Amino acid sequence: MTATATAANVPEYSIETSDVPITSDTFVFTTSSYPFSQVRFAGGQWESKTSPSEHNEYWYPIVRNATISLPNVGTWRNRQIDAALTLAGWNGGSISPLFQKSKYEGQPNERIDLFWVNTTWRNDDLPAATIRNLGGIDHSKRVGCTWRVTFTDHNTGRPVPDTFTGVTGFNDLDGWESQPDLAFEGVQLGDGFTGAYHVKDAELKKYGANGYAGYLHDAGVEDDLNGTMQRKHRLAATWTGPSFTFSYDLSNPAGRQGGCRMTFGSPVSMSYPLYYDMNGGTGGPRRAD
């Protein structure tokens, strides 16, 4: 059972009738321009391996409760905030920089210094220590991991107060067009979350525990998150307190053995259209005039 399986029901809203509650005191959690080189891996808890199929380098947990920290991930009340991601449930996943297909035929994928979270489908991609300590990937279930995200004051190391409120975006949740009813790439909202927000005509299928997965169509290009199709494949989520738990997972169509990837984005909103460049743009919302 994943950590999200026991979560309370998270209220669901359409942003046309109940927009995302972003105020001057809301912490907007986005890592869309956060450098992977700033990520700190807890010693003895992770192992890197180059994928034999994709030739990309990924960092895999090798113990339960493996943790990474993201120093200075944002600002709240003029205080620098750190975030930490701790593995809370395992069925295939990793942390990595962003890899994109090279513009030049026959060349390796281009490595970009941005933080991403991945699902991993192939057991052959995993380090031996991961399989030994956490087990292999069970394809009879959705493939992915559950993560607990915790926020602390950068200067003091203390948790943020229980009154801390935040919002983040789970964007570019793809469907699989040749199998349109498949709940392909999705997130399940666990402990800490207080609301889920999307457009009325969202192409997001409910599943699992407070789960929303893309279906019907591919979301389209990732660098146009305000595009007509992309807006249908974006979920904003609010939380209260110093931590929240979520699962990021997928269900593959027959024959596909690849994973998927995500980074925390700015939320879809009526008042704050998203201006985002996956190669290191502003990554934050700007209020519409």
Contacts in CASP RR format, 6 or more apart in sequence:
PFRMAT RR
TARGET T0000
AUTHOR 0000-0000-0000
METHOD contacts of the structure
MODEL  1
MTATATAANVPEYSIETSDVPITSDTFVFTTSSYPFSQVRFAGGQWESKT
SPSEHNEYWYPIVRNATISLPNVGTWRNRQIDAALTLAGWNGGSISPLFQ
KSKYEGQPNERIDLFWVNTTWRNDDLPAATIRNLGGIDHSKRVGCTWRVT
FTDHNTGRPVPDTFTGVTGFNDLDGWESQPDLAFEGVQLGDGFTGAYHVK
DAELKKYGANGYAGYLHDAGVEDDLNGTMQRKHRLAATWTGPSFTFSYDL
SNPAGRQGGCRMTFGSPVSMSYPLYYDMNGGTGGPRRAD
2 88 0 8 1.000
2 89 0 8 1.000
2 146 0 8 1.000
2 188 0 8 1.000
2 209 0 8 1.000
2 247 0 8 1.000
3 88 0 8 1.000
3 89 0 8 1.000
3 146 0 8 1.000
3 148 0 8 1.000
3 190 0 8 1.000
3 191 0 8 1.000
3 245 0 8 1.000
3 247 0 8 1.000
4 146 0 8 1.000
4 188 0 8 1.000
4 189 0 8 1.000
4 190 0 8 1.000
4 191 0 8 1.000
4 208 0 8 1.000
4 209 0 8 1.000
4 210 0 8 1.000
4 211 0 8 1.000
4 245 0 8 1.000
4 246 0 8 1.000
4 247 0 8 1.000
5 208 0 8 1.000
5 209 0 8 1.000
6 209 0 8 1.000
7 188 0 8 1.000
7 189 0 8 1.000
7 190 0 8 1.000
7 191 0 8 1.000
7 192 0 8 1.000
7 193 0 8 1.000
7 209 0 8 1.000
7 210 0 8 1.000
7 245 0 8 1.000
8 191 0 8 1.000
9 210 0 8 1.000
10 189 0 8 1.000
10 190 0 8 1.000
10 193 0 8 1.000
10 194 0 8 1.000
10 195 0 8 1.000
10 196 0 8 1.000
10 210 0 8 1.000
10 237 0 8 1.000
11 194 0 8 1.000
11 195 0 8 1.000
11 196 0 8 1.000
12 195 0 8 1.000
12 196 0 8 1.000
12 197 0 8 1.000
12 198 0 8 1.000
13 195 0 8 1.000
13 196 0 8 1.000
13 197 0 8 1.000
13 198 0 8 1.000
14 197 0 8 1.000
14 198 0 8 1.000
14 199 0 8 1.000
14 200 0 8 1.000
14 202 0 8 1.000
15 197 0 8 1.000
15 198 0 8 1.000
15 199 0 8 1.000
15 236 0 8 1.000
15 268 0 8 1.000
15 269 0 8 1.000
15 270 0 8 1.000
16 199 0 8 1.000
16 200 0 8 1.000
16 270 0 8 1.000
17 200 0 8 1.000
18 197 0 8 1.000
19 197 0 8 1.000
19 269 0 8 1.000
19 270 0 8 1.000
19 271 0 8 1.000
20 167 0 8 1.000
20 197 0 8 1.000
20 236 0 8 1.000
20 238 0 8 1.000
20 267 0 8 1.000
20 268 0 8 1.000
20 269 0 8 1.000
20 270 0 8 1.000
20 271 0 8 1.000
20 272 0 8 1.000
21 167 0 8 1.000
21 238 0 8 1.000
22 28 0 8 1.000
22 167 0 8 1.000
22 267 0 8 1.000
22 269 0 8 1.000
22 271 0 8 1.000
22 272 0 8 1.000
22 285 0 8 1.000
25 76 0 8 1.000
25 77 0 8 1.000
25 165 0 8 1.000
26 165 0 8 1.000
26 166 0 8 1.000
26 167 0 8 1.000
27 74 0 8 1.000
27 76 0 8 1.000
27 81 0 8 1.000
27 151 0 8 1.000
27 164 0 8 1.000
27 165 0 8 1.000
27 166 0 8 1.000
27 167 0 8 1.000
28 166 0 8 1.000
28 167 0 8 1.000
28 168 0 8 1.000
28 266 0 8 1.000
28 267 0 8 1.000
28 284 0 8 1.000
28 285 0 8 1.000
29 73 0 8 1.000
29 74 0 8 1.000
29 83 0 8 1.000
29 149 0 8 1.000
29 166 0 8 1.000
29 167 0 8 1.000
29 168 0 8 1.000
29 169 0 8 1.000
29 264 0 8 1.000
29 265 0 8 1.000
30 168 0 8 1.000
30 169 0 8 1.000
30 264 0 8 1.000
30 265 0 8 1.000
30 266 0 8 1.000
30 283 0 8 1.000
30 284 0 8 1.000
31 70 0 8 1.000
31 73 0 8 1.000
31 115 0 8 1.000
31 263 0 8 1.000
31 264 0 8 1.000
31 265 0 8 1.000
32 114 0 8 1.000
32 263 0 8 1.000
32 264 0 8 1.000
32 265 0 8 1.000
32 266 0 8 1.000
32 276 0 8 1.000
32 277 0 8 1.000
32 278 0 8 1.000
32 280 0 8 1.000
32 281 0 8 1.000
32 283 0 8 1.000
32 284 0 8 1.000
33 114 0 8 1.000
33 277 0 8 1.000
33 280 0 8 1.000
33 281 0 8 1.000
33 282 0 8 1.000
33 283 0 8 1.000
34 70 0 8 1.000
34 73 0 8 1.000
34 114 0 8 1.000
34 115 0 8 1.000
34 263 0 8 1.000
35 113 0 8 1.000
35 114 0 8 1.000
35 115 0 8 1.000
36 96 0 8 1.000
36 97 0 8 1.000
36 98 0 8 1.000
36 113 0 8 1.000
36 114 0 8 1.000
36 115 0 8 1.000
36 116 0 8 1.000
37 113 0 8 1.000
38 70 0 8 1.000
38 71 0 8 1.000
38 72 0 8 1.000
38 115 0 8 1.000
39 68 0 8 1.000
39 69 0 8 1.000
39 70 0 8 1.000
39 95 0 8 1.000
39 115 0 8 1.000
40 68 0 8 1.000
40 69 0 8 1.000
40 70 0 8 1.000
40 71 0 8 1.000
41 59 0 8 1.000
41 68 0 8 1.000
41 95 0 8 1.000
42 66 0 8 1.000
42 67 0 8 1.000
42 68 0 8 1.000
42 69 0 8 1.000
44 62 0 8 1.000
44 63 0 8 1.000
45 61 0 8 1.000
45 62 0 8 1.000
45 63 0 8 1.000
45 65 0 8 1.000
45 66 0 8 1.000
45 67 0 8 1.000
46 59 0 8 1.000
46 60 0 8 1.000
46 61 0 8 1.000
46 62 0 8 1.000
46 66 0 8 1.000
46 68 0 8 1.000
46 95 0 8 1.000
47 59 0 8 1.000
47 60 0 8 1.000
47 62 0 8 1.000
47 127 0 8 1.000
47 129 0 8 1.000
47 130 0 8 1.000
48 57 0 8 1.000
48 58 0 8 1.000
48 59 0 8 1.000
48 60 0 8 1.000
49 57 0 8 1.000
49 58 0 8 1.000
49 60 0 8 1.000
49 125 0 8 1.000
49 126 0 8 1.000
49 127 0 8 1.000
50 56 0 8 1.000
50 57 0 8 1.000
50 58 0 8 1.000
51 57 0 8 1.000
51 58 0 8 1.000
51 125 0 8 1.000
52 124 0 8 1.000
52 125 0 8 1.000
53 122 0 8 1.000
53 124 0 8 1.000
53 125 0 8 1.000
53 257 0 8 1.000
54 99 0 8 1.000
54 109 0 8 1.000
55 108 0 8 1.000
55 109 0 8 1.000
56 96 0 8 1.000
56 99 0 8 1.000
56 109 0 8 1.000
56 111 0 8 1.000
57 96 0 8 1.000
57 97 0 8 1.000
57 111 0 8 1.000
58 94 0 8 1.000
58 95 0 8 1.000
58 96 0 8 1.000
58 118 0 8 1.000
58 120 0 8 1.000
58 125 0 8 1.000
59 94 0 8 1.000
59 95 0 8 1.000
59 96 0 8 1.000
60 93 0 8 1.000
60 94 0 8 1.000
60 120 0 8 1.000
60 126 0 8 1.000
60 127 0 8 1.000
60 130 0 8 1.000
61 87 0 8 1.000
61 90 0 8 1.000
61 93 0 8 1.000
61 130 0 8 1.000
61 134 0 8 1.000
61 145 0 8 1.000
62 127 0 8 1.000
62 129 0 8 1.000
62 130 0 8 1.000
62 133 0 8 1.000
62 134 0 8 1.000
63 133 0 8 1.000
63 134 0 8 1.000
64 87 0 8 1.000
64 90 0 8 1.000
64 133 0 8 1.000
64 134 0 8 1.000
65 86 0 8 1.000
65 87 0 8 1.000
65 88 0 8 1.000
66 86 0 8 1.000
66 87 0 8 1.000
67 84 0 8 1.000
67 85 0 8 1.000
67 86 0 8 1.000
67 87 0 8 1.000
68 84 0 8 1.000
68 85 0 8 1.000
68 95 0 8 1.000
69 82 0 8 1.000
69 83 0 8 1.000
69 84 0 8 1.000
70 82 0 8 1.000
70 83 0 8 1.000
70 84 0 8 1.000
70 85 0 8 1.000
70 115 0 8 1.000
71 82 0 8 1.000
71 154 0 8 1.000
72 80 0 8 1.000
72 81 0 8 1.000
72 82 0 8 1.000
72 154 0 8 1.000
73 81 0 8 1.000
73 82 0 8 1.000
73 83 0 8 1.000
74 80 0 8 1.000
74 81 0 8 1.000
75 81 0 8 1.000
76 160 0 8 1.000
76 164 0 8 1.000
79 153 0 8 1.000
79 154 0 8 1.000
79 155 0 8 1.000
80 153 0 8 1.000
80 154 0 8 1.000
80 155 0 8 1.000
81 151 0 8 1.000
81 152 0 8 1.000
81 153 0 8 1.000
81 154 0 8 1.000
81 160 0 8 1.000
82 151 0 8 1.000
82 152 0 8 1.000
82 153 0 8 1.000
82 154 0 8 1.000
82 157 0 8 1.000
83 149 0 8 1.000
83 150 0 8 1.000
83 151 0 8 1.000
83 152 0 8 1.000
84 149 0 8 1.000
84 150 0 8 1.000
84 152 0 8 1.000
85 95 0 8 1.000
85 117 0 8 1.000
85 147 0 8 1.000
85 148 0 8 1.000
85 149 0 8 1.000
86 147 0 8 1.000
86 148 0 8 1.000
86 149 0 8 1.000
86 150 0 8 1.000
87 145 0 8 1.000
87 146 0 8 1.000
87 147 0 8 1.000
88 145 0 8 1.000
88 146 0 8 1.000
88 147 0 8 1.000
88 148 0 8 1.000
88 245 0 8 1.000
89 145 0 8 1.000
89 146 0 8 1.000
89 147 0 8 1.000
89 247 0 8 1.000
90 134 0 8 1.000
90 135 0 8 1.000
90 144 0 8 1.000
90 145 0 8 1.000
90 146 0 8 1.000
91 137 0 8 1.000
91 138 0 8 1.000
91 141 0 8 1.000
91 142 0 8 1.000
91 143 0 8 1.000
91 144 0 8 1.000
91 145 0 8 1.000
91 249 0 8 1.000
92 119 0 8 1.000
92 120 0 8 1.000
92 121 0 8 1.000
92 126 0 8 1.000
92 136 0 8 1.000
92 137 0 8 1.000
92 143 0 8 1.000
92 144 0 8 1.000
92 145 0 8 1.000
93 117 0 8 1.000
93 118 0 8 1.000
93 119 0 8 1.000
93 120 0 8 1.000
93 143 0 8 1.000
93 144 0 8 1.000
93 145 0 8 1.000
94 117 0 8 1.000
94 118 0 8 1.000
94 120 0 8 1.000
95 115 0 8 1.000
95 116 0 8 1.000
95 117 0 8 1.000
95 118 0 8 1.000
96 116 0 8 1.000
96 118 0 8 1.000
96 261 0 8 1.000
97 111 0 8 1.000
97 112 0 8 1.000
97 113 0 8 1.000
97 114 0 8 1.000
97 115 0 8 1.000
97 116 0 8 1.000
98 111 0 8 1.000
98 112 0 8 1.000
98 113 0 8 1.000
98 114 0 8 1.000
98 116 0 8 1.000
98 261 0 8 1.000
98 263 0 8 1.000
98 278 0 8 1.000
99 109 0 8 1.000
99 110 0 8 1.000
99 111 0 8 1.000
99 112 0 8 1.000
100 109 0 8 1.000
100 110 0 8 1.000
100 112 0 8 1.000
101 109 0 8 1.000
101 110 0 8 1.000
102 108 0 8 1.000
102 109 0 8 1.000
102 110 0 8 1.000
103 110 0 8 1.000
112 279 0 8 1.000
114 263 0 8 1.000
114 278 0 8 1.000
114 279 0 8 1.000
114 280 0 8 1.000
115 263 0 8 1.000
116 261 0 8 1.000
116 262 0 8 1.000
116 263 0 8 1.000
117 147 0 8 1.000
117 248 0 8 1.000
117 261 0 8 1.000
117 262 0 8 1.000
117 263 0 8 1.000
118 259 0 8 1.000
118 260 0 8 1.000
118 261 0 8 1.000
118 262 0 8 1.000
119 143 0 8 1.000
119 144 0 8 1.000
119 145 0 8 1.000
119 248 0 8 1.000
119 249 0 8 1.000
119 250 0 8 1.000
119 259 0 8 1.000
119 260 0 8 1.000
119 261 0 8 1.000
120 126 0 8 1.000
120 137 0 8 1.000
120 143 0 8 1.000
120 144 0 8 1.000
120 259 0 8 1.000
121 137 0 8 1.000
121 139 0 8 1.000
121 143 0 8 1.000
121 252 0 8 1.000
121 256 0 8 1.000
121 257 0 8 1.000
121 258 0 8 1.000
121 259 0 8 1.000
122 137 0 8 1.000
122 257 0 8 1.000
122 258 0 8 1.000
123 131 0 8 1.000
123 136 0 8 1.000
123 137 0 8 1.000
126 136 0 8 1.000
126 137 0 8 1.000
130 136 0 8 1.000
137 143 0 8 1.000
142 247 0 8 1.000
142 249 0 8 1.000
142 250 0 8 1.000
142 251 0 8 1.000
143 249 0 8 1.000
143 250 0 8 1.000
143 251 0 8 1.000
143 252 0 8 1.000
143 259 0 8 1.000
144 247 0 8 1.000
144 248 0 8 1.000
144 249 0 8 1.000
144 250 0 8 1.000
145 247 0 8 1.000
145 248 0 8 1.000
145 249 0 8 1.000
146 188 0 8 1.000
146 245 0 8 1.000
146 246 0 8 1.000
146 247 0 8 1.000
147 245 0 8 1.000
147 246 0 8 1.000
147 247 0 8 1.000
147 248 0 8 1.000
148 243 0 8 1.000
148 244 0 8 1.000
148 245 0 8 1.000
149 243 0 8 1.000
149 244 0 8 1.000
149 245 0 8 1.000
149 246 0 8 1.000
150 159 0 8 1.000
150 242 0 8 1.000
150 243 0 8 1.000
151 159 0 8 1.000
151 160 0 8 1.000
151 164 0 8 1.000
151 241 0 8 1.000
151 242 0 8 1.000
151 243 0 8 1.000
152 158 0 8 1.000
152 159 0 8 1.000
152 160 0 8 1.000
152 242 0 8 1.000
153 159 0 8 1.000
153 160 0 8 1.000
159 242 0 8 1.000
159 243 0 8 1.000
160 241 0 8 1.000
160 242 0 8 1.000
161 241 0 8 1.000
161 242 0 8 1.000
162 240 0 8 1.000
162 241 0 8 1.000
162 242 0 8 1.000
163 240 0 8 1.000
163 241 0 8 1.000
164 240 0 8 1.000
164 241 0 8 1.000
164 242 0 8 1.000
165 238 0 8 1.000
165 239 0 8 1.000
165 240 0 8 1.000
165 241 0 8 1.000
166 238 0 8 1.000
166 239 0 8 1.000
166 240 0 8 1.000
167 236 0 8 1.000
167 237 0 8 1.000
167 238 0 8 1.000
167 239 0 8 1.000
167 267 0 8 1.000
168 236 0 8 1.000
168 237 0 8 1.000
168 239 0 8 1.000
168 264 0 8 1.000
168 265 0 8 1.000
168 267 0 8 1.000
169 234 0 8 1.000
169 235 0 8 1.000
169 236 0 8 1.000
169 237 0 8 1.000
169 264 0 8 1.000
169 265 0 8 1.000
169 266 0 8 1.000
169 267 0 8 1.000
169 268 0 8 1.000
170 186 0 8 1.000
170 187 0 8 1.000
170 212 0 8 1.000
170 234 0 8 1.000
170 235 0 8 1.000
170 236 0 8 1.000
170 237 0 8 1.000
170 246 0 8 1.000
170 248 0 8 1.000
170 262 0 8 1.000
170 264 0 8 1.000
170 265 0 8 1.000
171 225 0 8 1.000
171 230 0 8 1.000
171 233 0 8 1.000
171 234 0 8 1.000
171 235 0 8 1.000
171 262 0 8 1.000
171 265 0 8 1.000
171 268 0 8 1.000
171 274 0 8 1.000
171 276 0 8 1.000
172 219 0 8 1.000
172 220 0 8 1.000
172 222 0 8 1.000
172 225 0 8 1.000
172 230 0 8 1.000
172 233 0 8 1.000
172 234 0 8 1.000
172 262 0 8 1.000
173 185 0 8 1.000
173 186 0 8 1.000
173 187 0 8 1.000
173 204 0 8 1.000
173 212 0 8 1.000
173 213 0 8 1.000
173 214 0 8 1.000
173 219 0 8 1.000
173 233 0 8 1.000
173 234 0 8 1.000
173 235 0 8 1.000
174 184 0 8 1.000
174 185 0 8 1.000
174 214 0 8 1.000
174 218 0 8 1.000
174 219 0 8 1.000
174 220 0 8 1.000
174 233 0 8 1.000
174 260 0 8 1.000
175 182 0 8 1.000
175 184 0 8 1.000
175 185 0 8 1.000
175 203 0 8 1.000
175 213 0 8 1.000
175 214 0 8 1.000
175 215 0 8 1.000
175 216 0 8 1.000
175 217 0 8 1.000
175 218 0 8 1.000
175 219 0 8 1.000
175 233 0 8 1.000
176 182 0 8 1.000
176 184 0 8 1.000
176 215 0 8 1.000
176 218 0 8 1.000
176 253 0 8 1.000
176 256 0 8 1.000
177 216 0 8 1.000
177 217 0 8 1.000
177 218 0 8 1.000
178 253 0 8 1.000
179 253 0 8 1.000
180 215 0 8 1.000
180 216 0 8 1.000
180 217 0 8 1.000
181 205 0 8 1.000
181 215 0 8 1.000
182 215 0 8 1.000
182 251 0 8 1.000
182 253 0 8 1.000
183 205 0 8 1.000
183 207 0 8 1.000
183 213 0 8 1.000
183 214 0 8 1.000
183 215 0 8 1.000
183 251 0 8 1.000
184 213 0 8 1.000
184 214 0 8 1.000
184 215 0 8 1.000
184 250 0 8 1.000
184 251 0 8 1.000
184 252 0 8 1.000
184 253 0 8 1.000
184 260 0 8 1.000
185 213 0 8 1.000
185 214 0 8 1.000
185 250 0 8 1.000
185 260 0 8 1.000
186 207 0 8 1.000
186 211 0 8 1.000
186 212 0 8 1.000
186 213 0 8 1.000
186 214 0 8 1.000
186 248 0 8 1.000
186 249 0 8 1.000
186 250 0 8 1.000
187 211 0 8 1.000
187 212 0 8 1.000
187 213 0 8 1.000
187 235 0 8 1.000
187 237 0 8 1.000
187 246 0 8 1.000
187 247 0 8 1.000
187 248 0 8 1.000
187 249 0 8 1.000
187 262 0 8 1.000
188 207 0 8 1.000
188 208 0 8 1.000
188 209 0 8 1.000
188 210 0 8 1.000
188 211 0 8 1.000
188 212 0 8 1.000
188 246 0 8 1.000
188 247 0 8 1.000
188 249 0 8 1.000
189 195 0 8 1.000
189 196 0 8 1.000
189 209 0 8 1.000
189 210 0 8 1.000
189 211 0 8 1.000
189 212 0 8 1.000
189 237 0 8 1.000
189 244 0 8 1.000
189 246 0 8 1.000
190 209 0 8 1.000
190 210 0 8 1.000
190 244 0 8 1.000
190 245 0 8 1.000
190 246 0 8 1.000
190 247 0 8 1.000
191 243 0 8 1.000
191 244 0 8 1.000
191 245 0 8 1.000
192 239 0 8 1.000
192 240 0 8 1.000
192 241 0 8 1.000
192 243 0 8 1.000
192 244 0 8 1.000
192 245 0 8 1.000
193 210 0 8 1.000
193 237 0 8 1.000
193 238 0 8 1.000
193 239 0 8 1.000
193 244 0 8 1.000
193 246 0 8 1.000
194 238 0 8 1.000
194 239 0 8 1.000
194 240 0 8 1.000
195 237 0 8 1.000
195 238 0 8 1.000
196 210 0 8 1.000
196 212 0 8 1.000
196 235 0 8 1.000
196 236 0 8 1.000
196 237 0 8 1.000
197 235 0 8 1.000
197 236 0 8 1.000
197 237 0 8 1.000
197 238 0 8 1.000
197 267 0 8 1.000
197 268 0 8 1.000
197 269 0 8 1.000
198 204 0 8 1.000
198 212 0 8 1.000
198 234 0 8 1.000
198 235 0 8 1.000
198 236 0 8 1.000
198 268 0 8 1.000
199 231 0 8 1.000
199 232 0 8 1.000
199 234 0 8 1.000
199 268 0 8 1.000
201 232 0 8 1.000
202 232 0 8 1.000
202 233 0 8 1.000
202 234 0 8 1.000
202 235 0 8 1.000
203 214 0 8 1.000
203 215 0 8 1.000
203 216 0 8 1.000
203 217 0 8 1.000
203 229 0 8 1.000
203 232 0 8 1.000
203 233 0 8 1.000
204 212 0 8 1.000
204 213 0 8 1.000
204 214 0 8 1.000
204 215 0 8 1.000
204 232 0 8 1.000
204 233 0 8 1.000
204 235 0 8 1.000
205 212 0 8 1.000
205 213 0 8 1.000
205 214 0 8 1.000
205 215 0 8 1.000
206 212 0 8 1.000
207 213 0 8 1.000
212 235 0 8 1.000
213 250 0 8 1.000
213 251 0 8 1.000
214 233 0 8 1.000
217 229 0 8 1.000
217 232 0 8 1.000
217 233 0 8 1.000
218 229 0 8 1.000
219 229 0 8 1.000
219 230 0 8 1.000
219 232 0 8 1.000
219 233 0 8 1.000
220 229 0 8 1.000
220 230 0 8 1.000
220 233 0 8 1.000
221 230 0 8 1.000
222 230 0 8 1.000
222 278 0 8 1.000
223 276 0 8 1.000
223 277 0 8 1.000
223 278 0 8 1.000
223 279 0 8 1.000
224 230 0 8 1.000
225 231 0 8 1.000
225 234 0 8 1.000
225 268 0 8 1.000
225 274 0 8 1.000
225 276 0 8 1.000
226 273 0 8 1.000
226 274 0 8 1.000
226 275 0 8 1.000
231 268 0 8 1.000
234 267 0 8 1.000
234 268 0 8 1.000
234 274 0 8 1.000
235 268 0 8 1.000
236 267 0 8 1.000
236 268 0 8 1.000
236 269 0 8 1.000
237 244 0 8 1.000
237 246 0 8 1.000
237 267 0 8 1.000
248 262 0 8 1.000
250 259 0 8 1.000
250 260 0 8 1.000
252 258 0 8 1.000
252 259 0 8 1.000
265 274 0 8 1.000
265 276 0 8 1.000
265 283 0 8 1.000
265 284 0 8 1.000
266 272 0 8 1.000
266 274 0 8 1.000
266 276 0 8 1.000
266 283 0 8 1.000
266 284 0 8 1.000
266 285 0 8 1.000
267 274 0 8 1.000
267 285 0 8 1.000
268 274 0 8 1.000
269 285 0 8 1.000
271 287 0 8 1.000
271 288 0 8 1.000
272 285 0 8 1.000
272 286 0 8 1.000
272 287 0 8 1.000
272 288 0 8 1.000
273 285 0 8 1.000
273 286 0 8 1.000
273 288 0 8 1.000
274 283 0 8 1.000
274 284 0 8 1.000
274 285 0 8 1.000
275 281 0 8 1.000
275 282 0 8 1.000
275 283 0 8 1.000
275 284 0 8 1.000
275 285 0 8 1.000
275 286 0 8 1.000
276 282 0 8 1.000
276 283 0 8 1.000
276 284 0 8 1.000
277 283 0 8 1.000
END
